[in-house]
Amino acid sequence: MLAKKLGFLLMMLLVLVALTQRPAAACGCSGDECGCGLDAQACVAECNGNFQCIGNCRRANIACSKACCGF
């Protein structure tokens, strides 16, 4: 019985710690400070509906944002 209570207490403590952690997306940096979004919009506009090109633009936007924000 005591082991169950200690296990439950440990689980609740882990949940509490997980809830207090800030997610990476909440840091307030989106890459817009470096112009990543504008570059991505221009890139997509040049793709003329080519889905592979659009995917490449999105991957480049994510890479730019990560580099800008220091992730």
PyRosetta script that sets phi, psi and omega in degrees:
from pyrosetta import init, pose_from_sequence

init()
pose = pose_from_sequence("MLAKKLGFLLMMLLVLVALTQRPAAACGCSGDECGCGLDAQACVAECNGNFQCIGNCRRANIACSKACCGF")
pose.set_psi(1, -42.6)
pose.set_omega(1, 179.0)
pose.set_phi(2, -65.6)
pose.set_psi(2, -37.1)
pose.set_omega(2, 179.3)
pose.set_phi(3, -64.8)
pose.set_psi(3, -38.4)
pose.set_omega(3, 178.0)
pose.set_phi(4, -64.6)
pose.set_psi(4, -41.9)
pose.set_omega(4, 179.8)
pose.set_phi(5, -65.9)
pose.set_psi(5, -41.5)
pose.set_omega(5, 178.3)
pose.set_phi(6, -66.6)
pose.set_psi(6, -38.7)
pose.set_omega(6, 176.9)
pose.set_phi(7, -63.2)
pose.set_psi(7, -43.1)
pose.set_omega(7, 178.1)
pose.set_phi(8, -64.6)
pose.set_psi(8, -41.5)
pose.set_omega(8, 178.3)
pose.set_phi(9, -63.0)
pose.set_psi(9, -42.2)
pose.set_omega(9, 178.0)
pose.set_phi(10, -64.3)
pose.set_psi(10, -41.2)
pose.set_omega(10, 178.8)
pose.set_phi(11, -63.8)
pose.set_psi(11, -42.6)
pose.set_omega(11, 179.1)
pose.set_phi(12, -65.6)
pose.set_psi(12, -37.0)
pose.set_omega(12, 177.6)
pose.set_phi(13, -64.8)
pose.set_psi(13, -41.4)
pose.set_omega(13, 177.7)
pose.set_phi(14, -65.2)
pose.set_psi(14, -38.4)
pose.set_omega(14, 176.8)
pose.set_phi(15, -64.0)
pose.set_psi(15, -43.3)
pose.set_omega(15, 178.9)
pose.set_phi(16, -61.5)
pose.set_psi(16, -43.2)
pose.set_omega(16, 178.6)
pose.set_phi(17, -64.2)
pose.set_psi(17, -42.0)
pose.set_omega(17, -179.9)
pose.set_phi(18, -64.3)
pose.set_psi(18, -36.0)
pose.set_omega(18, -179.4)
pose.set_phi(19, -73.9)
pose.set_psi(19, -23.4)
pose.set_omega(19, -178.6)
pose.set_phi(20, -87.5)
pose.set_psi(20, -10.9)
pose.set_omega(20, 178.8)
pose.set_phi(21, -75.2)
pose.set_psi(21, 137.2)
pose.set_omega(21, 176.6)
pose.set_phi(22, -82.4)
pose.set_psi(22, 130.2)
pose.set_omega(22, 175.6)
pose.set_phi(23, -67.9)
pose.set_psi(23, 155.6)
pose.set_omega(23, -177.2)
pose.set_phi(24, -62.3)
pose.set_psi(24, -31.9)
pose.set_omega(24, -178.1)
pose.set_phi(25, -71.2)
pose.set_psi(25, -18.2)
pose.set_omega(25, -177.5)
pose.set_phi(26, -86.7)
pose.set_psi(26, 8.3)
pose.set_omega(26, -175.7)
pose.set_phi(27, -74.0)
pose.set_psi(27, -15.7)
pose.set_omega(27, 177.0)
pose.set_phi(28, 93.8)
pose.set_psi(28, 6.7)
pose.set_omega(28, 179.4)
pose.set_phi(29, -114.6)
pose.set_psi(29, 125.6)
pose.set_omega(29, -179.7)
pose.set_phi(30, -119.3)
pose.set_psi(30, -2.1)
pose.set_omega(30, -176.8)
pose.set_phi(31, 93.5)
pose.set_psi(31, -7.5)
pose.set_omega(31, -179.9)
pose.set_phi(32, -66.1)
pose.set_psi(32, -25.0)
pose.set_omega(32, 178.4)
pose.set_phi(33, -63.7)
pose.set_psi(33, -26.3)
pose.set_omega(33, -179.1)
pose.set_phi(34, -99.5)
pose.set_psi(34, -0.6)
pose.set_omega(34, 179.6)
pose.set_phi(35, 82.3)
pose.set_psi(35, 17.9)
pose.set_omega(35, -177.3)
pose.set_phi(36, -62.9)
pose.set_psi(36, -40.2)
pose.set_omega(36, -178.8)
pose.set_phi(37, -65.5)
pose.set_psi(37, -41.6)
pose.set_omega(37, 179.3)
pose.set_phi(38, -66.4)
pose.set_psi(38, -39.8)
pose.set_omega(38, 177.3)
pose.set_phi(39, -63.5)
pose.set_psi(39, -40.1)
pose.set_omega(39, -179.8)
pose.set_phi(40, -66.3)
pose.set_psi(40, -40.0)
pose.set_omega(40, 178.5)
pose.set_phi(41, -63.6)
pose.set_psi(41, -41.4)
pose.set_omega(41, 178.5)
pose.set_phi(42, -65.8)
pose.set_psi(42, -39.0)
pose.set_omega(42, 179.3)
pose.set_phi(43, -64.0)
pose.set_psi(43, -45.6)
pose.set_omega(43, -179.7)
pose.set_phi(44, -65.4)
pose.set_psi(44, -36.9)
pose.set_omega(44, 179.7)
pose.set_phi(45, -63.4)
pose.set_psi(45, -30.8)
pose.set_omega(45, 179.5)
pose.set_phi(46, -80.5)
pose.set_psi(46, -10.2)
pose.set_omega(46, -175.3)
pose.set_phi(47, -78.6)
pose.set_psi(47, -21.6)
pose.set_omega(47, 179.4)
pose.set_phi(48, 53.7)
pose.set_psi(48, 42.8)
pose.set_omega(48, 175.4)
pose.set_phi(49, 83.7)
pose.set_psi(49, 2.5)
pose.set_omega(49, 178.7)
pose.set_phi(50, -74.9)
pose.set_psi(50, 113.1)
pose.set_omega(50, -173.9)
pose.set_phi(51, -66.5)
pose.set_psi(51, -33.4)
pose.set_omega(51, 177.8)
pose.set_phi(52, -67.0)
pose.set_psi(52, -40.8)
pose.set_omega(52, 178.0)
pose.set_phi(53, -64.3)
pose.set_psi(53, -43.0)
pose.set_omega(53, 179.0)
pose.set_phi(54, -62.7)
pose.set_psi(54, -41.2)
pose.set_omega(54, 177.3)
pose.set_phi(55, -62.1)
pose.set_psi(55, -40.3)
pose.set_omega(55, 177.3)
pose.set_phi(56, -64.4)
pose.set_psi(56, -38.3)
pose.set_omega(56, 177.8)
pose.set_phi(57, -63.9)
pose.set_psi(57, -41.7)
pose.set_omega(57, 179.9)
pose.set_phi(58, -66.2)
pose.set_psi(58, -41.2)
pose.set_omega(58, 177.7)
pose.set_phi(59, -64.3)
pose.set_psi(59, -39.2)
pose.set_omega(59, 177.5)
pose.set_phi(60, -65.2)
pose.set_psi(60, -37.4)
pose.set_omega(60, 177.9)
pose.set_phi(61, -64.2)
pose.set_psi(61, -42.9)
pose.set_omega(61, 179.2)
pose.set_phi(62, -64.6)
pose.set_psi(62, -43.8)
pose.set_omega(62, 179.4)
pose.set_phi(63, -62.9)
pose.set_psi(63, -40.5)
pose.set_omega(63, 178.5)
pose.set_phi(64, -63.4)
pose.set_psi(64, -44.6)
pose.set_omega(64, -179.2)
pose.set_phi(65, -64.0)
pose.set_psi(65, -41.0)
pose.set_omega(65, 178.8)
pose.set_phi(66, -64.0)
pose.set_psi(66, -42.5)
pose.set_omega(66, 179.7)
pose.set_phi(67, -66.3)
pose.set_psi(67, -39.0)
pose.set_omega(67, -179.0)
pose.set_phi(68, -67.4)
pose.set_psi(68, -42.3)
pose.set_omega(68, -175.5)
pose.set_phi(69, -86.8)
pose.set_psi(69, -10.2)
pose.set_omega(69, 177.8)
pose.set_phi(70, 77.3)
pose.set_psi(70, 31.6)
pose.set_omega(70, 178.6)
pose.set_phi(71, -78.5)
pose.dump_pdb("model.pdb")
